[in-house]
Amino acid sequence: MKARSGPIIVKIEYSIAETNVETFLDMMRQRRRVQRRVGARHWNLQRDLREPSLWTETFRTPT
């Protein structure tokens, strides 16, 4: 069997209080730039509509 490699999908969940959302978003903008610089693609940040304190960051990165 031949070993395979490919992109890895990374998913990180955050719990952010409403009072910290603006600071969190500023940090995520910086994080997106850094992640792209190191090869991450399809970066996304989503907020859970049912539980607004929950945020999910996802992106693909090469192995």
Beta strands, then each sheet from edge to edge (+ up, - down):
strand 1: 8-15
strand 2: 41-47
strand 3: 54-61
sheet 1: 1+ 3- 2+
end
